[in-house]
Amino acid sequence: MATETTLTSAKAWSPDITAFAASEVIPDALVLQTSTVTGRIEGDEPAVRVAYVDDAAAQFVAEGTEIPEDDPALSEVLVHTGKVAQLVRLSREQYSQTGTAQMLSESVRRAVIKKANEAYIAQAAPVAPAVTPPAGLLNVTGIEAGGAVAGDLDALVDLIATLEGNGATPTHILLAPDAWASLRKFKTATGSAQTLLGAGTTDATKSLLDLPVLVSSAMTAGTGLVIDKSAVVSAVGEVQLAVSDQVYFNSDSIGLRCTFRFGANLVRPDRVGTFTVTNPA
């Protein structure tokens, strides 16, 4: 009896699958820009176990005296993942048109980034015993809540100071588009036309208090998030693209599928903080 292989079986049994490193095809995804990628896993049940140490306090000891023992806490945080997916169905004739494949690839890339960003920031925490999709950063217990940034940057300065007091080294500020716009309207004084953040006509990059600013529609309107990248750990898989002409065989159509598995969690939630921005009158 002959052995069936991927060379002899129908394409439905071995569809064309192309895998890309996420950093190559969706480099703008927030999980890649603002977290520490620790590995990759496949499946809803397994998790990446990230070890960390709660430091014990060092102390002075007198010469010749016994050094007391310390007992630092050896802890871990679990990173579960969820799969973002999209399936597109096209007639064979449409798929074969010039430019269709390229435009679809761009469309799928945008859709994956949009959903991944939304989940990374605001995905609701799963209800036990479920572990996936993992909670977005805003729904992890223990993050710092800053006040409203209104008229000046004092509240944001205070929040960053609080995070630094917790041991953070902030690396990014995430802002909703309208929150960034409101900040750009802040003036140096009442009645002045001079903006607090500069005219904006020569900006090379967005920055605030020496931290890079990322503007994303995944953020809730009027809000911001200060992140220490080292406090956010993630598991990120490949972006996989598969094309099959068999799944819709009876309609002479093509199926295009894209999947991306990722997840994130906070090692030290008190090193990430939220704030709101009040639009100036």
C-alpha positions as CSV (number, residue, x, y, z in Angstrom):
1,M,0.0,0.0,0.0
2,A,1.4,3.4,-1.0
3,T,2.2,5.9,1.7
4,E,0.4,9.3,1.5
5,T,2.7,12.2,1.8
6,T,2.5,16.0,1.4
7,L,3.8,15.5,-2.1
8,T,1.0,13.2,-3.2
9,S,-2.0,14.3,-1.1
10,A,-4.5,17.0,-2.0
11,K,-3.6,20.5,-1.1
12,A,-6.3,20.6,1.6
13,W,-4.0,18.2,3.6
14,S,-1.0,20.5,3.3
15,P,-2.1,24.1,2.6
16,D,0.5,26.6,1.8
17,I,1.6,28.3,5.0
18,T,4.1,31.1,5.3
19,A,5.4,32.2,8.7
20,F,7.0,35.5,9.3
21,A,8.8,36.9,12.4
22,A,6.3,39.3,14.0
23,S,9.0,41.9,14.3
24,E,9.4,41.9,10.5
25,V,5.8,42.2,9.4
26,I,4.0,43.9,12.3
27,P,6.8,46.0,14.0
28,D,4.3,48.7,14.9
29,A,2.5,46.3,17.3
30,L,2.5,47.8,20.8
31,V,3.5,44.4,22.4
32,L,6.7,44.5,20.4
33,Q,7.5,48.1,21.2
34,T,6.7,48.3,24.9
35,S,7.3,44.8,26.4
36,T,10.1,42.4,26.9
37,V,9.6,39.4,24.7
38,T,10.5,36.3,26.7
39,G,9.6,33.5,24.3
40,R,6.8,31.9,22.3
41,I,4.4,29.1,22.9
42,E,1.5,27.4,21.0
43,G,-1.9,26.7,22.5
44,D,-4.3,28.3,24.9
45,E,-3.3,26.0,27.9
46,P,0.5,26.3,28.2
47,A,2.1,29.4,29.7
48,V,5.5,31.0,29.8
49,R,6.7,31.0,33.4
50,V,8.8,34.1,34.1
51,A,10.9,34.0,37.2
52,Y,11.8,37.1,39.1
53,V,13.3,38.0,42.5
54,D,11.9,40.4,45.2
55,D,15.2,41.8,46.4
56,A,16.1,41.5,50.1
57,A,17.6,44.6,51.7
58,A,21.4,44.8,52.0
59,Q,22.9,46.3,55.2
60,F,26.2,47.4,56.8
61,V,27.9,45.0,59.2
62,A,30.8,45.7,61.5
63,E,34.2,44.3,60.7
64,G,34.6,40.7,61.9
65,T,30.9,40.2,62.8
66,E,28.7,37.6,61.3
67,I,26.7,38.6,58.3
68,P,23.0,37.9,58.8
69,E,21.2,35.7,56.2
70,D,18.6,37.2,54.0
71,D,15.8,35.4,52.3
72,P,14.8,37.1,49.0
73,A,11.5,35.9,47.6
74,L,11.7,33.8,44.5
75,S,8.6,34.5,42.5
76,E,7.1,34.0,39.1
77,V,4.5,35.4,36.8
78,L,2.6,33.4,34.1
79,V,2.2,34.7,30.6
80,H,-0.7,33.0,28.8
81,T,-1.4,33.7,25.1
82,G,-4.4,34.2,22.8
83,K,-4.7,33.8,19.1
84,V,-5.7,36.7,16.8
85,A,-7.0,35.4,13.5
86,Q,-8.6,36.6,10.3
87,L,-10.1,34.5,7.5
88,V,-10.8,36.1,4.1
89,R,-12.8,34.4,1.3
90,L,-12.3,35.4,-2.3
91,S,-13.3,34.0,-5.7
92,R,-10.5,32.5,-7.6
93,E,-10.9,35.1,-10.3
94,Q,-10.6,38.0,-7.8
95,Y,-7.6,36.5,-6.1
96,S,-5.8,36.2,-9.4
97,Q,-6.2,39.9,-10.3
98,T,-3.0,42.0,-10.3
99,G,-2.3,43.5,-6.9
100,T,-5.0,41.6,-5.0
101,A,-2.6,39.4,-3.0
102,Q,-0.5,42.4,-2.0
103,M,-3.4,44.6,-1.0
104,L,-4.9,41.7,1.0
105,S,-1.6,41.2,2.8
106,E,-1.6,44.8,3.9
107,S,-5.2,44.7,4.9
108,V,-4.6,41.6,7.1
109,R,-1.5,43.2,8.6
110,R,-3.5,46.3,9.6
111,A,-6.3,44.2,11.0
112,V,-3.9,42.0,13.1
113,I,-2.1,45.1,14.5
114,K,-5.4,46.8,15.4
115,K,-6.8,43.8,17.2
116,A,-3.5,43.0,18.9
117,N,-3.1,46.5,20.1
118,E,-6.6,46.7,21.5
119,A,-6.1,43.4,23.3
120,Y,-2.7,44.3,24.7
121,I,-4.1,47.5,26.2
122,A,-7.7,46.8,27.1
123,Q,-8.7,43.1,26.9
124,A,-11.0,42.2,29.7
125,A,-9.5,39.7,32.2
126,P,-10.7,36.1,31.7
127,V,-13.0,34.7,34.2
128,A,-11.5,31.7,36.1
129,P,-10.9,28.9,35.2
130,A,-10.3,30.5,31.8
131,V,-6.8,31.9,31.2
132,T,-7.1,33.3,27.8
133,P,-7.4,35.8,26.1
134,P,-5.0,37.3,28.7
135,A,-5.9,40.6,30.4
136,G,-4.8,43.9,28.8
137,L,-2.4,46.1,30.7
138,L,-5.2,48.3,32.0
139,N,-7.0,45.3,33.5
140,V,-4.1,43.9,35.5
141,T,-4.5,44.4,39.2
142,G,-2.0,46.7,40.9
143,I,-1.1,49.3,38.4
144,E,-0.7,52.9,39.6
145,A,-3.5,55.4,39.0
146,G,-2.3,58.9,38.4
147,G,-4.5,62.0,38.4
148,A,-5.8,64.2,35.6
149,V,-3.2,66.1,33.6
150,A,-4.9,69.5,33.2
151,G,-3.3,72.7,32.1
152,D,0.3,71.7,33.0
153,L,2.3,68.5,33.3
154,D,2.6,68.4,37.1
155,A,0.3,65.4,37.6
156,L,2.3,63.4,35.0
157,V,5.6,64.4,36.7
158,D,4.1,63.2,40.0
159,L,3.0,59.9,38.4
160,I,6.5,59.2,36.9
161,A,8.1,60.1,40.3
162,T,5.8,57.5,41.9
163,L,6.7,54.8,39.4
164,E,10.4,55.6,39.8
165,G,9.9,55.4,43.6
166,N,8.6,51.9,43.0
167,G,11.8,51.0,41.1
168,A,10.6,51.7,37.6
169,T,12.6,53.2,34.8
170,P,9.8,54.4,32.5
171,T,10.5,53.9,28.8
172,H,7.3,54.9,27.0
173,I,4.2,57.0,27.3
174,L,1.1,55.7,25.4
175,L,-1.6,58.2,24.6
176,A,-5.0,58.2,22.9
177,P,-5.0,60.5,19.8
178,D,-7.2,63.0,21.5
179,A,-5.1,63.0,24.7
180,W,-2.0,63.8,22.6
181,A,-3.9,66.6,20.9
182,S,-5.0,68.0,24.2
183,L,-1.4,68.1,25.5
184,R,-0.3,69.9,22.4
185,K,-2.9,72.6,23.2
186,F,-1.5,73.4,26.6
187,K,-0.2,77.0,26.8
188,T,2.7,78.4,28.8
189,A,0.4,81.0,30.4
190,T,-3.2,82.1,30.5
191,G,-3.9,84.2,27.4
192,S,-0.6,83.1,25.7
193,A,-0.5,81.6,22.2
194,Q,2.8,79.8,23.0
195,T,2.2,76.1,23.5
196,L,3.8,74.3,26.4
197,L,5.2,71.5,24.2
198,G,6.4,73.8,21.4
199,A,4.9,74.8,18.1
200,G,5.2,71.2,16.7
201,T,6.5,72.4,13.3
202,T,10.0,70.9,13.7
203,D,9.2,67.8,15.8
204,A,11.3,64.8,14.6
205,T,9.8,62.4,17.1
206,K,7.0,62.6,19.6
207,S,8.3,62.8,23.1
208,L,7.2,64.0,26.5
209,L,9.4,64.6,29.6
210,D,12.2,62.9,27.7
211,L,10.2,59.8,27.1
212,P,9.1,58.6,23.6
213,V,5.4,59.0,23.0
214,L,3.4,56.4,21.1
215,V,-0.1,57.5,20.0
216,S,-2.6,54.6,19.5
217,S,-6.3,54.4,19.0
218,A,-6.3,51.3,21.2
219,M,-6.2,53.7,24.2
220,T,-9.4,54.9,25.7
221,A,-10.2,58.5,24.7
222,G,-8.6,61.0,26.9
223,T,-6.2,58.6,28.6
224,G,-2.5,57.8,28.8
225,L,-0.3,55.1,30.1
226,V,3.3,55.3,31.4
227,I,5.2,52.0,30.9
228,D,8.5,50.5,32.1
229,K,9.2,48.0,29.3
230,S,11.2,45.8,31.7
231,A,8.1,45.4,33.9
232,V,6.0,44.0,31.0
233,V,6.8,40.4,29.8
234,S,5.3,38.9,26.8
235,A,5.2,35.8,24.6
236,V,5.0,36.4,20.9
237,G,4.7,33.9,18.1
238,E,5.1,34.2,14.4
239,V,2.5,35.7,12.0
240,Q,1.3,32.8,10.0
241,L,-0.3,33.2,6.6
242,A,-2.0,30.3,4.9
243,V,-3.7,30.1,1.5
244,S,-6.0,27.2,0.4
245,D,-7.9,26.6,-2.8
246,Q,-9.6,23.5,-1.3
247,V,-11.6,24.7,1.7
248,Y,-14.1,26.5,-0.6
249,F,-13.7,24.0,-3.4
250,N,-17.4,23.9,-4.3
251,S,-17.5,27.6,-5.0
252,D,-14.1,27.9,-6.8
253,S,-12.9,30.3,-4.1
254,I,-9.7,30.9,-2.2
255,G,-9.3,31.0,1.5
256,L,-6.7,33.3,3.0
257,R,-6.0,32.9,6.8
258,C,-3.8,34.9,9.1
259,T,-3.0,34.0,12.7
260,F,-0.9,35.7,15.4
261,R,-0.5,34.3,18.9
262,F,0.7,36.6,21.7
263,G,0.2,37.4,25.4
264,A,1.6,39.7,28.0
265,N,1.6,40.2,31.8
266,L,3.1,42.5,34.4
267,V,5.9,41.3,36.6
268,R,5.6,44.4,38.7
269,P,2.3,46.2,38.1
270,D,3.2,49.2,40.3
271,R,5.8,50.2,37.7
272,V,3.1,51.0,35.1
273,G,0.7,53.9,35.6
274,T,-2.4,55.4,34.1
275,F,-3.5,59.0,33.8
276,T,-6.1,61.2,32.0
277,V,-5.7,64.3,30.0
278,T,-8.2,67.2,30.3
279,N,-8.8,69.1,27.1
280,P,-8.1,72.8,27.7
281,A,-11.1,75.1,27.4
